């Protein structure tokens, strides 16, 4: 099992809060993905740890004068949620402090930033370390590690600087060591990497005890990427290319296109390849091949973050919904104005048939993931696609249920699975004595309706009641 060096920092944070008063929650029902529903329970939290769980009726605890007591009669507690695919620096005008507030307000007590250059992410990292009660737990990969030409270079509209570019000449061991020194908790590899560079990064990550999640490089067959040691995939990106009837022929053509004789920017080259191959692949899916590929992902424990929110943004158009647009009121004024204008403008445009096709594909794949026991992690890609931080995670859970997961399985994807990805399942993801005190108190039972995760009574972050 891989356990990266960031865990040391994680546990230092765990014991650095020095909160003296206990939080006691009485008369509540506990719900997590690994234990039976437990009614009429009392929890005691102290210094970011659940120190006691027992039946309220047993009265086994002695109250202290400075205890903070919450009567949670008729309410339900779930573990703190994760959004495991965010980009804190994608829209500079949407500052990290605003994002942090919205995550915590919505019960997202941990986030995984899946692509940001370190120099731009550093203020968010520093703030989270110095103000632990005002930020979710932050796990980050640092930059997208991409090939030549890189996609997110920062020189084309819609493609901010999120990446670094490597080649055969790059000292990849030094690169990874430098990222570890910057506190990264995993690596994120990207689509323009060569097979040789991708495999070398995987080998280095294995030696450094770091997990790697990725967009499958366009130059590679998915099975080869898994065989190289891949730990996770994002957006089900490029899975359709592996499932296509003519997968081998399409890979040969992609390699030819990647020679980039027209010297296109990385963003344009990637878009060109997707535009040529994705529609063709989706029209010619080999179901037997696809099932075999998905079984292979399952057998190799390759975690999947489908990000149905971003995959369906063009077809479902959450941004056109007035209730969704109300979440823009929590954003900086400049962002709110721009999002509202662009949302309304796009809502007037006809829905492209390709968006509907990709929605159908995404839902079918998630259903197959669940059928074949692939490990699913909840993430959204916020703030891309008008996905308001915090609120979008609840939308993701709803879409996962629409795709065939039970509410309990959806909750597992936002609690147990991301903790397991980081080998922290012994400290996070369920409600048990000795685990960290990140909890969400709900007014309604999420197992009856997943939308009840939005019916929040209180958020407990690092053992303290979060006050917006």
N, C-alpha and C positions, 0 to 999 in steps of 0.2 A: 504493500500500500504506500502511496505517496503522501508525504506530510511535509509541506514547505516551511521555510524558515519564518514566514510571517506568523506562524502559530505562537512563537515566543512573544511577539508584540501583542497578539490577541489576548494572551493570558496576563500580560502585564497590565493591559487595559482593564481586564476583569477585576483586578485587585487594586486599582488606582482610584476608584471612585470615592471610597471612604465615606459612605453614607451611613450614618449611625442609626437612624430610625428605621424600624421595620414597616413593611406594608403587609397587612393581613387582609385577605379577601375571603369572605364567608358566604356560605349558602349558595354555592354556584355549581354549575355542571361543566366538567372538563371534557374537551374534545381534542384528540390528536389522531394522527394517522396510524399509530402503532399500538394504541391501547383502546379497550372498550370504553364507551361513553360512561363517565363517572358522575353521578348526581350527588347533590347535598355534600359538597366538599369544601374544605377550608385549605387555603395556601398561606404560607408565611414566606415572605421574600426579605432577604437581607443582603445588602452589598452585592447586588447583581447575581444573586443565586437563589434558587428555590430551595429553602432549607427544611421545609416541612409540607407534607400533603397528608390530609386525613379526613375522615368523616366529620362534618360539623357537629353531629350529634354526640360524638365521643368527648368533645371538650378537653382535648389532651394538652392544650397550650395555655400558658399563663400570660396575660396581657401586661404590657409595660406602659408607663405613663405617656411615652412619646410615640407609641405605635399609631400608625395611620391605618384605620380600619374601614374597609369598603364592604357594605352589605350588597352582595350581588345576587340576591334572591330573584329567581326567574331568569337569570342571565347565563350566558355561555362563554367559556374561555377557550380560545385557541392559541397555539404558539404564535409569536410574532412572525409576520410574513416576510418573504423575500421578493424583490424584483431583481432577477438574476441577469437582466440585460438592459443596462442603462448607459447613457453617454452624458456625463456631467458637463463636458466642455463643448458639446455639439453646437449649441446656440449660446454664445457668450453672454447675450443680453438676459438669458434665463440663468441667473446666478445660482451657485451651489447652495447658498443659504436658503433661498426660496425653495429649491428642490428638496433640500433636507426637511424643511418644515412640512411640505406636502407629503413626503413619504411617511413621516412620523404621524401626521394627522390621520393618515389612512391605514395605520397599523403596519406599515412596512418598516420593520426595525433593522433590516439588513439589505444591502444592495451590492450588486456585482457590476462594476464599471468595466465594460468589455471593449474599451478602445479610447485612449486619450494620451497624447504626448505628455510626458511627465512634467515638463516645465509649466504646462497650462493646468495640469491637475493638482500641482503642489499646494496652492492655496486651499483647495477643498480637503486635501489630506491633512494639512496643518490644522485647519479649523476643527475637523472631526477628532483629531487627537487632543486638542486643547479644550474642546467643548463637548465631551462625550454625551452629555445629556441633551444636546441640541442637534445631534446628528445620528443617523442610523449607523450601524456597523458597516464599514466601508472595506470592500474587497476589490482589488483592481489589478488589471493586467498590464497597465501601461499602454504603450502604443500598439496598434495593429502592426504585426511584423509581416511586411509585404515584399514582393519581388519588384522587378523592373518591367514596365513603369508602374509605380504604386498608384492605387486608386484614390485614397484620401490624402492628397498632397497639399490641399489648401489653395490651389490656384484656379480651380474651376467652380462655378456656382453650384451650390448644393453639396459640395464635397470639401468640407473643412479639413484642416490639418489634424489627422488622427493617427497617422502612420509613420513608420520609418521604412526605408528601402534597403534591402540587403542583396548581395550577390555572392558568387563563388569566393570572392576575395575578402568578404567580411569575416572578421574573427567572431564567430557566433558564440563561442564560449565566453569571451570577454563581454559581449553584448548582454548575454543572459545574466552573467555575474553582476554587471552594472545595474540591471533591472532589479535583481534581488536586493542589492544594496539600497535601492529606492523603495523597497518594501512591497514589491508586487507579490500577489498571492497565487498567480497562475499566468500562463502565456496565451496570447490570442494570435493565431496565424491566419494568413489571408490568401486571397484568390490568385494573385499573380506570382506566387512562389513557384520555383522549379521543383520537381520531385526530389532532386538531390538536396536542395536547401531545406525543404520541408522535412525530409527524413533526418537530416543532420540536427535540426532544431529539436525534433522529437527525441533523439538520442541524448542530447545535452539536457533536455528537460527531465528525462528519466533519471539521469545521473544526479541532477540537482533536486530531485524530489518535487518537481513542479508538474501539475497537470496542464494539459494543453487543450484548448477548445478552438474551433476553427470554422471558417468557410472552406469547404473542400477546394483546394487549388484547381483551377480550370485545366491545368496540364496533367492532372492525375485522375486515375480511376478511383472511385470511392473505396473499393475493397483494398487497394494498395495503401491508401491513406490510413485505413483502420489497422492494417497489418504493420504499419510503421509505428503504431502505438497511440493513435489519436484517442483522446479522452472524451471529447464533446464536439457537438455540432450546433450551429446557430441557424435559425430560420428555415430549417430543412433545405438550406441553400445547396443547389446543384445535385440534390438527391434525384430529381427528375431525370437528370442526364444519365445517372447510373441505372435507372429503371427503364430507360427507353429501349425500344425494340432494336434499334441500331446503335447501341451504346458504344461499341468499339469503333465503328466508323465515325461517329460524332466526336470521339476523343481524338482521332487522327486529324480531323478537320480543325478542331480547336487548337491543336498544337501548331498547325499551319498558320492559323489566324494570329496566334500569340507571337509569331515572328515579327509582327507589327511593321510590315514594310512601309506603311504610310505614316509611321512615327506618330500615332495617335496618343493623346494623353491616356493615362491608365484608366480614368473614369470612362472615357469614351470607348476605349478598347473593350473594357468589360461589358459596357452596355451593348456594344455591337454584337459581341459573342452571345450574350443572353438573348438579345432580340432575334438572332438567327436560330438559336438552338432550343430555347425554352419552349416556344409554341409548338415546334415540331415534336419535341420529346413528349409533351403533355398529350398530344394527339395520338401518340404511338407507344403508350405504356405497355410493357410486357408484364402482366400481373404476376406470373410465376416468378420471373426474375426479381420483381419488386419485393415479393414476399420473402424470397431467399436473401436479398440484400438486408431487409429489415431484421430478419432472424439473425443475420450475421452481426448487425449492430447490437442486438440484444445479447448475444452470446459473448460479445467482447466488451460489454458494459460501457458502450459509448453513449454518454448522456446527451439527450436531445432538448434543446430549448426552441420550441416551434415558433414562438412570437406570433401567435395568430392575430394579435391586435394589428401589427404592422402588415402581415400578409394579407389581411382583409380590409385594410383601410380604404383602398380604392373601390371596393365593391359594397361593403356595409356602410361606409361613410358615416362613422360616428360623429365626425366633425360637423355634419349638417344638422345634427340633433340639437335643439335649443337647450335641452337639459345638459348635454355635454358641453356646449358652449359656455354655460354658466361656470364651469370649472376654470375657464380662462380668467375669471375675475380674481383668482388667487395669484396670477402671474404678474410680473412687472408690466407697467402700463404700455410700454413700447411693444412687448411681445403680445400682450392681450389684443391691442389694436390690429397688429399685423395678422395674427391668427384668425381673428374674427372676420376681417376683410377677405383673407384668402379662403377661409372655410366657406363663406357665402358665395364667393366667385366659383369655387370648384363644385359646389353643390348644384350649380346651374348647368354644369356640363353633363352630357350623357355618359352613362357608365359604359366603359369599354368592355367588350365581351371577354377580353383576355383577363380582366380583373376577376370576373365571375368564375372563369375556368381555374384561375389560380386559387381562389377561395375553395372551390370544390376539391381540388387536388390537396390542398393543405388539410382540410377536414378529413378526407379519406386517409391520408397518411397518419394523422394523429390517431385515428381509430385503429389503424393497423399497428402503430406503435403500442397502443394499449393492449391490443389483442396478443401481441407477441412479447409483452412484458419488457419493452424498451423503457429505460429510465427517463422520465420526462421532468424537466425543470421549467418553472414559470418565469417568463421574462417578456419584456414588452418592446424594447428599443426606444423608450421615451428619451428625449422629447421629439423624436422624429415623427412625422405624420400627425401632428396636432395631438399627440398622446401626452396629456397632462400628467406630470409625475404623481405617483401615488394612486390617483384615480384609475389610471390605465391598467394597473395590476389587477384590480377587481374585474375590469372588463376582460382581461386575459383569462381569469378563472371561469367566468361565464362562458367564454368561447370554448374553453377546454371541455366543459360539461356539454355544450352544444355538439361538440365533436365526438362525444361518447363516453367521457370519463364520468364517474360518479362524483358527487360533491366531495366525498371523502378522498377520492383519488386526486381531485383537483387541489384540495388542501395539501395533500402529500407533496405535490409538485412545487408548492410554495413554502414548504417547511422542511420536511425530511430530506428530500432529494438534493437541494442546494447545500444543506449541511453535509450530507454524505459526499458530495462532490469534493468538498474540502477536508474530508476525513474528520469532521467535527460532529458527527452524529452522537458521540458520547457527551457532548456539551450543548447541543442545539437541536431543534426540530420537534421535540416532544415535551410534554409537561410532566416532569419527573424530578424527584429530589436530587439535588446536586447539579442540575442543569441551570443555564443562565436564565435570568428573569426578564425575558422579552415575551410579553403576552398581550393579547387583544381581548377585551371584554365586550361581548356582543349582546345586544338586546334580544336577538332572535337566533334560532337554531340554523346554522349554515348547512347542516345535513339535510334539512327539509327543503331548502332553497339556497343555492350558492349565492344569490344576490344578497342574502343576509349578512355576508361579510362586510357589506357597506353600512350596516346598522350598528355603528360603533358607539359603545357607552364610554369606555376608557381605553387608553393605550398605556401599557407599561413598558418602558424602555430602560434597560439596564437597572432594573429593580425599582425605578421611580415612576410615579404617575406623570405622563407627559402632559404638559400644559402649553397649549398653542400660544 
